[in-house]
C-alpha cells in the first residue's frame, strides 16, 4: 500500500474506503470488482491501483482499517465492567450505529469477512482477524444471562438475537443509523424480557 494515500484529503480517503467496503460487504472478495468501486466512488481505476497495487491490496487495507476503527469506537463506548449479556450486546450495537454514520457498510463488511473463503486474503489478514475476534469474544465472555440458568436455552436465545440483529441490519441498510439502532434495541429488550419470562415460569 502506498502511504501517500494518507496525503489525500480526508473526504477523498473516506470516499474510497467507503466504496471498497460497500463492494466487499455486498459481494465478498472473489465477486467484487474494482470497476464497481470506480462506479461507486468516481475515482479512476488507475488511482486505486496507484495506492493499493491490486484488489487484494485494497481488501487487506480496508479490513485492517475497519478493525482498527471499530476497536477504537468500542474502547470509547463500551463499558468493560458490564456483566449483563443483553446490556453488552446493546452497547456493541450502539457502537455499530456510530460507525455507520461515517462508514455505512463497515459493520456488515466485518461480519461478512468472518465467512470469507478466499485463502489469499484470509492468510494476509490472519493476525488482524484474530485480534478482532478475540476483542469481540472478550467483550461477551464475562457476561451472563442470569435469568436463564440452562446453557442450551441460553445459546438458543443468543442465536435468535444474533439472527434478529443481522436481519434487521440487512433489511434496514441505508436507513438512518440511529433508527436502525432503535429497532435493534427493541429486539434486545424483547429477548431480555422473554428470558425473564421463561425464568418466571420455571421453564428456563
C-alpha positions in Angstrom: 0.0 0.0 0.0 1.3 3.5 -1.0 1.4 5.6 2.2 0.8 8.7 0.0 -2.9 7.6 0.2 -3.0 9.4 3.6 -1.9 12.6 1.9 -5.2 12.8 0.1 -7.9 15.0 1.5 -9.8 13.1 4.3 -13.1 13.3 2.3 -11.5 11.5 -0.6 -9.9 8.9 1.6 -13.3 8.2 3.2 -15.0 8.0 -0.2 -12.5 5.4 -1.4 -12.6 3.4 1.8 -16.4 3.5 1.8 -16.6 2.5 -1.8 -14.3 -0.5 -1.3 -16.1 -1.6 2.0 -19.5 -1.4 0.3 -18.5 -3.6 -2.6 -16.7 -6.1 -0.5 -19.6 -6.2 2.0 -22.2 -6.9 -0.7 -20.2 -9.3 -2.8 -17.4 -10.9 -0.8 -13.8 -10.7 -2.1 -14.0 -13.1 -5.1 -17.1 -11.5 -6.6 -16.0 -7.9 -6.1 -14.6 -5.8 -8.9 -12.6 -2.6 -8.8 -14.8 -1.4 -11.7 -17.7 -1.4 -9.2 -15.6 0.6 -6.7 -14.8 3.1 -9.5 -18.6 3.5 -10.3 -19.4 3.8 -6.6 -16.8 6.4 -5.9 -16.0 8.2 -9.1 -12.2 7.6 -8.8 -10.3 6.2 -11.7 -9.1 2.5 -11.6 -5.6 3.8 -12.1 -5.7 5.7 -8.9 -6.9 2.7 -7.0 -4.0 0.6 -8.2 -1.6 3.5 -7.7 -2.4 3.5 -4.0 -3.1 -0.2 -3.3 -1.5 -2.2 -6.1 -4.2 -4.7 -6.6 -7.7 -5.7 -5.4 -6.1 -7.9 -2.8 -4.1 -4.8 -1.6 -7.4 -2.8 -1.3 -9.1 -5.6 0.7 -6.2 -6.0 3.1 -6.0 -2.3 3.7 -9.7 -1.7 4.3 -10.0 -4.8 6.5 -7.1 -3.6 8.7 -8.5 -0.1 8.7 -12.0 -1.3 9.6 -10.8 -3.4 12.5 -8.7 -0.5 14.0 -11.6 1.9 13.6 -14.2 -0.4 15.1 -11.9 -1.3 18.1 -11.3 2.4 18.7 -15.0 3.0 18.8 -15.6 0.0 21.1 -13.0 1.4 23.5 -14.8 4.7 23.6 -18.3 3.5 24.2 -18.3 0.0 25.7 -18.1 -0.4 29.5 -15.9 -3.4 30.1 -17.3 -3.8 33.6 -20.8 -4.8 32.3 -21.7 -8.3 33.1 -25.3 -8.5 31.7 -25.3 -10.1 28.3 -28.1 -8.1 26.9 -26.6 -4.8 28.0 -23.3 -5.7 26.4 -24.9 -6.5 23.1 -26.8 -3.2 23.3 -23.6 -1.3 23.8 -21.9 -3.1 20.9 -24.8 -2.3 18.6 -24.7 1.3 19.8 -21.0 1.4 18.6 -22.0 -0.1 15.2 -24.6 2.7 14.8 -21.9 5.3 15.5 -19.6 3.7 13.0 -22.4 3.5 10.3 -22.7 7.3 10.4 -19.2 7.6 8.8 -18.8 4.1 7.2 -22.3 2.8 6.5 -21.2 -0.7 5.5 -18.3 -1.3 7.9 -20.1 -3.5 10.4 -21.5 -5.6 7.6 -18.1 -5.9 6.0 -16.5 -7.1 9.2 -19.3 -9.6 9.6 -19.0 -10.8 6.0 -15.3 -11.1 6.4 -15.7 -13.8 9.0 -17.0 -16.0 6.3 -14.6 -15.1 3.6 -13.3 -18.1 1.7 -10.5 -16.7 -0.4 -7.4 -18.1 1.2 -5.1 -15.4 -0.2 -6.8 -12.5 1.7 -7.7 -14.6 4.7 -4.0 -15.5 5.1 -2.8 -11.9 4.7 -5.3 -10.7 7.3 -5.0 -13.7 9.8 -3.3 -11.7 12.6 -5.7 -8.8 12.4 -8.7 -11.2 12.2 -7.5 -12.9 15.4 -7.1 -9.6 17.2 -10.6 -8.6 16.2 -12.2 -11.9 17.0 -10.5 -12.0 20.5 -11.7 -8.5 21.2 -15.3 -9.2 20.3 -15.4 -12.6 22.1 -13.7 -11.0 25.1 -16.5 -8.4 25.4 -19.1 -11.1 25.8 -17.0 -13.7 27.6 -17.6 -12.5 31.1 -21.3 -11.6 30.6 -24.2 -13.6 31.9 -27.8 -14.3 31.1 -28.7 -14.6 34.8 -32.4 -15.3 34.3 -31.6 -18.4 32.2 -29.6 -21.0 34.0 -29.9 -23.7 31.4 -26.9 -23.5 29.0 -28.7 -24.9 26.0 -31.5 -22.3 26.3 -29.0 -19.5 26.7 -27.3 -20.5 23.5 -30.6 -20.6 21.6 -31.6 -17.2 22.8 -28.2 -15.8 21.8 -28.6 -17.3 18.4 -32.1 -15.9 18.0 -30.9 -12.5 19.0 -27.9 -12.6 16.6 -30.1 -13.7 13.7 -32.6 -10.9 14.5 -29.9 -8.2 14.7 -28.2 -9.4 11.4 -31.6 -9.5 9.7 -32.5 -6.0 10.8 -29.2 -4.6 9.7 -29.6 -6.1 6.2 -33.2 -5.1 5.9 -32.6 -1.5 7.1 -29.3 -1.0 5.2 -29.3 2.6 4.0 -31.7 3.7 6.8 -30.5 6.4 9.2 -28.2 4.6 11.7 -29.9 5.8 14.8 -33.2 4.4 13.5 -31.6 1.0 12.9 -30.1 1.1 16.4 -33.5 1.8 17.9 -35.1 -1.1 16.1 -32.3 -3.4 17.2 -32.5 -2.2 20.8 -36.2 -3.1 20.7 -35.4 -6.7 19.9 -32.7 -6.8 22.5 -35.2 -5.6 25.1 -37.7 -8.1 23.8 -35.3 -11.0 24.2 -34.3 -9.9 27.6 -38.0 -9.8 28.7 -38.5 -13.2 27.1 -35.7 -14.7 29.1 -37.0 -13.2 32.3 -40.4 -14.6 31.4 -39.0 -18.1 30.9 -37.3 -17.9 34.3 -40.6 -16.7 35.9 -42.5 -19.8 34.6 -39.7 -22.1 35.7 -39.0 -23.2 32.1 -35.6 -21.5 31.8 
